[in-house]
Every structure is written in C-alpha cells, then in structure tokens.
Amino acid sequence: MVRADVCVSGSGAVAMSLALSLAAKGWRVAWARDPQRHVPGADDVRTYALNARSQALLERLRVWPLLQAHACAVSRMAIHGDAGGALSFSAWQQCQAELAWIVDAGMLERALSDAIGFSPLIEVVPAVSENAQQTYAPLLAVCEGKHSAARQALGVRFERQAYGHSGLALRVEAEHPHQGVAHQWFRSPDILALLPFNLPREGHGFGVVWSMPQTRVDELLAAGPQAIEVALNQALVGAGEQAVAAIGHLRLCATPASWPLALAGADRWCGEGWVLVGDAAHQVHPLSGQGLNLGLADVDTLVSVLDEARKAAPWRSPGDERVLARYVRQRRLPTLAMSTLTDTLLNLFADERSVIKDVRNAGMSLVDRLTPLKNWLVGHAMDRPSA
C-alpha cells in the first residue's frame, strides 16, 4: 500500500501543479492519474492566457523558463463591441511588462509532467476509481475536471447550466505581425478572441477561441478546415476595416478542436478528508480566458492554507474539514465574481434588441474613459501576487 499525505486525483495542468506545489512544501503526494489520458502532443491547438499569479506559481515550480522560451507576452488587449463600442487595456498603463502570457496548452502539460518525474516526493498511482485498496492518504484533492467521477462518488451535486454554445479552438497564422496585441469581438451570437502567439510563425501566430451556437460549430466542423478558414476571415471582415488592416488574412494551421460551454459549480467544495480544485469545483465561460487561472489560484491558495495549518498545528490532519473550509472561504468569492462577470457579459451581448445594443456599446466606451475602473478591472484579471 502507498502511504502519502495527500492523494491528488486528476491528469491535467491543475492536478500536476498541485502535486508539484505540495511536494515543494515537503508533503508526500500520491498522484492518481487516468492511465488512458496521455500528455497532449504537438497537435494540441489549445492556448492558455496566464495571469501574473499563474505565471508566478509556475516560476516557483521551475517550469516557467521552459515555457517562457515559447510563450508570447500580451502588451495590449483590444475589446470590440458590436455597434462601435471599444475598450483597450495596455501593459504600460498598468506599469507592468505584460498583461498576460499566452502559452501552448500541450507544452505546459508536458513541462509539468516532466517536472513530476524529477520529484522524489510524488508517486504515481492508479486512478482513484481503481486504487481504493492501494493508496492511503488523509486528504483526497479532486482535480479531475468538470466530468469528475470522484466528485460524483462523494455525492456532490454539480449544477450545470449549458449555454447551447461550443468553443472552437484554432491555431492560425496572420498575414501581419500581431505585435503582442490580443483582440476580442463581442457580437451576437458569437464571441471571437485572437490571442497572440509565436507558433506556427514567430510574431504571426494566433490562438483562436471562437464561441458560437452548437449548431454552427457542427456545421463548420462537418464542412472541413477550408470552410472554417473562410468563415473566420469573413468574421474578421465583418469586424471592420481596422481589424483587416491590423491582422490581414488568417491561415488555418492545425486541426480544430471544440468543447461545449457551460456555467457550473459544485454545491460543496470540501468535506472531511476531501477537497475539490479547479474545474471539478467550478466552470466558467472562456470569454475572459480565466478558467485555468482560477484553477491555479485554487492550487496556490490550498497549498498556502495547508502549509499555514501545518505550522500552526502540526498535529492536525491535512484532511481536517475546518482547515479545508479556510481554502473554500478564500476562493468562493473570487470564483463567484468571475463566473458572474462572464455570464453577465455573455447574456448582455446575446440580447439583440437595439436599445440593449446601444447601451452595452456605450457602456463599453464609457468604461474605456474611466481610468480608475479600467485599472481595477485589469488588476483583478491579472491577479497580481502580493509583494
């Protein structure tokens, strides 16, 4: 039997980051991963936008230097409404080197997986569903994502509100250099985001996240890559002459991927001997690019809470529900705020009434002129670590 302080169940970036973070603090970790899930290869087209807190966490785990060599810094974000509204954020206004870093999803997971291989305090064990009699740990950290079987086995309700939309992830090469600028267009019925990236060509790549009704996604996937490329360029033309002049023609460079979008949350995040982390606890719309950042903030907070509790009361079990409740109290409100913001924005721009369209675009432009409010919004999104 494997004995550990914490059993981390899950195979993705959040699970691996938690295992590495716990091991860095001296905890013995059993990493229960799904043997059927392989670390993403070079054909993974997903990109992640990492905020300052996530970047700092990965730096502490010593995987950031490898990622930074291929990552792209976002110097400015241009957000566009559907009737002339516009909002712009820049790194220099925030007195920061960058607003975010765009990284390759597969590269991130491979770097974390490789780092786990060098940790003497992490032991890989079978998935939780298969190792009931093989692993003992006073705390089970469930990081299995939105379809978590362990969460279901714990009797936790996961209330899910489907949007009827899917996210289409693409990797494209732009005619003109991106200059570190991220673009996002809020329209009805779709939301299009272009994240600057250095693949497939240095300075000319974009990771695309295109949210649209499920029926439209199905049509595009059935029509094939060429039809998707045509539709994407038509959407860019529809965004206006400025967009075309800044970006130029977009060429599809990889096989698209898609997933259904929803707003979801667990009714309980912890209990005696168990805790939910990342998408196992909450799911938000990707329009803000904060899904992984919320999960990594969960990791950062949980490890901090466990470490502080061990120093204050070393006799207390890491699975003590009173300790885990501190983590929940610190993470509930920020997560609720982000999920409410993304849900409100999505519903606001889904309303096609002309009066609503005018109000939302005027509001977007007004926020652009209110510097203190802009600074608060971008500071909240960046989640800068305290000094």
Residue pairs with C-beta under 8 A, 6 or more apart in sequence:
1 133
1 134
1 135
1 136
2 30
2 123
2 125
2 134
2 135
2 136
3 28
3 135
3 136
3 137
4 27
4 28
4 29
4 30
4 123
4 135
4 136
4 137
5 22
5 27
5 28
5 29
5 137
5 138
5 139
5 318
6 22
6 27
6 28
6 29
6 30
6 137
6 138
6 139
6 140
6 141
6 306
6 318
7 29
7 30
7 31
7 32
7 125
7 128
7 135
7 137
7 139
7 140
7 141
8 15
8 18
8 19
8 22
8 29
8 30
8 31
8 32
8 141
8 143
9 15
9 32
9 33
9 127
9 128
9 140
9 141
9 142
9 143
9 144
9 150
10 32
10 33
10 142
10 143
10 144
10 145
10 148
10 277
10 278
10 280
11 33
11 34
11 37
11 144
12 109
12 143
12 145
12 278
13 48
13 105
13 108
13 109
13 112
13 292
13 295
13 296
14 143
14 277
14 278
14 279
14 292
14 295
14 296
14 298
14 299
15 31
15 33
15 141
15 143
15 144
15 277
15 278
16 31
16 109
16 112
16 113
16 115
16 116
17 57
17 58
17 61
17 112
17 296
17 299
18 141
18 143
18 277
18 299
18 302
18 303
19 29
19 31
19 116
19 119
19 122
20 61
20 63
20 112
20 115
20 116
20 119
20 122
21 57
21 60
21 61
21 299
21 300
21 303
22 29
22 303
22 306
23 29
23 119
23 121
23 122
24 60
24 61
25 303
25 306
25 307
26 121
27 121
27 306
27 318
28 121
28 123
29 119
29 121
29 122
29 123
30 122
30 123
30 125
30 135
30 137
31 116
31 122
31 123
31 124
31 125
32 125
32 126
32 127
32 128
32 131
32 135
33 124
33 127
34 127
35 126
35 127
39 106
39 109
39 110
39 113
40 46
40 105
40 106
40 109
40 110
41 106
42 106
43 106
43 254
43 255
44 104
44 105
44 106
44 257
45 169
45 170
45 171
45 207
45 254
45 255
45 256
45 257
46 104
46 105
46 106
46 169
46 207
46 257
47 102
47 103
47 104
47 105
47 169
47 171
47 195
47 197
47 207
47 209
48 102
48 103
48 105
48 108
48 289
48 292
49 74
49 100
49 101
49 102
49 182
49 195
49 289
49 293
50 58
50 71
50 100
50 101
50 102
50 103
50 292
50 293
50 296
51 100
51 290
51 293
51 381
51 382
51 383
51 384
52 96
52 100
52 382
52 383
52 384
52 385
53 293
53 296
53 297
53 300
53 382
53 383
53 384
53 385
54 292
54 293
54 296
54 297
54 383
55 64
55 101
56 385
57 296
57 299
57 300
58 64
58 67
58 108
58 296
61 112
61 115
62 115
63 108
63 111
63 112
63 114
63 115
66 107
66 111
67 101
67 103
67 107
67 108
67 111
68 101
70 103
70 104
70 107
70 198
70 199
71 101
71 102
71 103
71 104
71 198
72 101
72 102
72 178
72 180
72 195
72 196
72 197
72 198
72 205
73 91
73 97
73 98
73 100
73 101
73 180
74 91
74 98
74 99
74 100
74 101
74 102
74 180
74 181
74 182
74 195
74 196
75 90
75 91
75 92
75 98
75 99
75 179
75 180
75 181
76 88
76 89
76 90
76 91
76 99
76 180
76 181
76 182
77 88
77 89
77 90
77 99
77 181
77 182
77 183
77 184
78 86
78 87
78 88
78 181
78 182
78 183
78 184
79 86
79 87
79 88
79 89
79 183
79 184
79 186
79 364
80 86
80 183
80 184
80 185
80 186
80 239
80 240
80 243
81 87
81 186
81 349
81 360
81 361
81 364
81 365
82 185
82 186
82 187
82 188
82 349
82 357
82 361
83 357
83 358
83 361
84 361
84 365
85 360
85 361
85 362
85 363
85 364
85 365
86 364
86 365
86 368
87 364
87 365
87 367
87 368
87 374
88 368
89 99
89 374
89 377
89 378
90 99
91 97
91 98
91 99
93 371
93 374
93 375
94 375
94 378
94 379
94 382
96 382
96 384
98 180
99 182
99 378
99 382
100 182
100 289
100 382
102 182
102 195
102 196
102 197
102 207
104 197
104 199
116 122
116 124
125 131
125 134
125 135
126 134
128 140
128 142
128 149
128 150
129 149
129 150
129 153
137 319
138 273
138 317
138 318
138 319
139 273
139 274
139 275
139 317
139 318
139 319
139 324
140 150
140 273
140 274
140 275
140 319
141 274
141 275
141 277
141 302
142 148
142 150
142 151
142 154
142 274
142 275
142 276
142 277
142 280
143 277
143 278
143 280
143 295
144 150
144 151
144 280
145 278
145 279
145 280
146 158
146 160
146 262
146 264
146 279
146 280
146 283
148 158
148 276
148 280
150 280
151 158
151 266
151 276
151 280
152 158
154 271
154 274
156 266
156 267
156 268
156 276
157 266
157 267
157 268
158 264
158 265
158 266
158 267
159 264
159 265
159 266
159 267
160 262
160 263
160 264
160 283
161 262
161 263
161 264
162 260
162 261
162 262
163 260
163 261
163 262
163 263
163 285
163 346
164 213
164 214
165 189
165 211
165 212
165 213
165 214
165 217
165 260
165 261
166 211
166 212
166 213
166 214
166 217
166 258
166 259
166 260
166 261
167 209
167 210
167 211
167 258
167 259
167 261
167 286
168 208
168 209
168 210
168 211
168 212
168 217
168 220
168 221
168 228
168 256
168 257
168 258
169 207
169 208
169 209
169 210
169 256
169 257
169 258
169 259
170 207
170 208
170 210
170 228
170 232
170 252
170 254
170 256
171 197
171 199
171 200
171 205
171 206
171 207
171 208
171 252
171 253
171 254
172 194
172 205
172 206
172 208
172 229
172 232
172 250
172 251
172 252
172 253
173 200
173 201
173 204
173 205
173 206
173 250
173 251
173 253
174 204
174 205
174 206
174 247
174 248
174 249
174 250
174 251
175 204
175 247
175 248
175 249
175 250
176 204
176 246
176 247
176 248
177 203
177 204
178 194
178 196
178 197
178 203
178 204
178 205
178 206
178 247
179 196
179 203
180 196
181 196
181 246
182 193
182 194
182 195
182 196
183 192
183 193
183 194
183 243
183 246
183 247
184 191
184 192
184 193
184 194
184 287
185 191
185 192
185 193
185 235
185 239
185 243
186 287
186 345
186 349
187 238
187 349
188 349
188 350
188 351
188 352
189 212
189 213
189 216
189 350
190 210
190 211
190 212
190 213
190 216
190 235
191 210
191 211
191 212
191 287
191 346
191 349
192 208
192 210
192 211
192 235
192 239
193 208
193 209
193 210
193 286
193 287
193 289
194 206
194 207
194 208
194 247
195 206
195 207
195 208
195 209
195 289
196 205
196 206
197 205
197 206
197 207
198 205
199 205
200 253
200 254
205 253
206 247
206 250
208 232
209 286
209 289
210 232
210 235
211 261
211 285
211 286
211 287
214 260
217 258
220 227
220 228
220 231
220 256
221 228
221 256
221 258
225 252
225 255
225 256
226 252
228 252
228 256
229 250
229 251
229 252
232 250
232 252
233 249
233 250
236 243
236 244
236 247
236 250
237 243
237 244
261 285
261 286
262 283
263 283
263 284
263 285
263 339
263 342
263 343
264 282
264 283
265 281
265 282
265 283
265 335
265 339
266 276
266 280
266 281
266 282
268 276
269 275
269 276
269 281
269 327
269 328
269 331
269 332
270 276
270 321
270 324
270 325
270 327
270 328
271 321
271 324
272 319
272 320
272 321
273 319
273 321
274 319
275 302
275 324
275 327
275 328
277 295
277 298
277 299
277 302
278 294
278 295
278 298
278 299
279 291
279 295
281 298
281 335
282 294
282 335
282 339
283 291
284 290
284 291
284 294
284 335
284 338
284 339
284 342
284 343
285 342
285 343
285 346
287 342
287 345
287 346
288 338
288 341
288 342
288 345
288 381
290 338
290 342
290 381
293 383
294 334
294 335
294 338
297 331
297 334
297 383
298 327
298 331
301 327
301 330
301 331
302 327
305 323
305 324
305 326
305 327
305 330
306 318
306 323
306 327
309 316
309 318
309 320
309 323
309 326
310 316
310 318
316 323
337 380
348 356
348 360
349 360
351 357
351 360
367 373
367 374
367 377
368 374
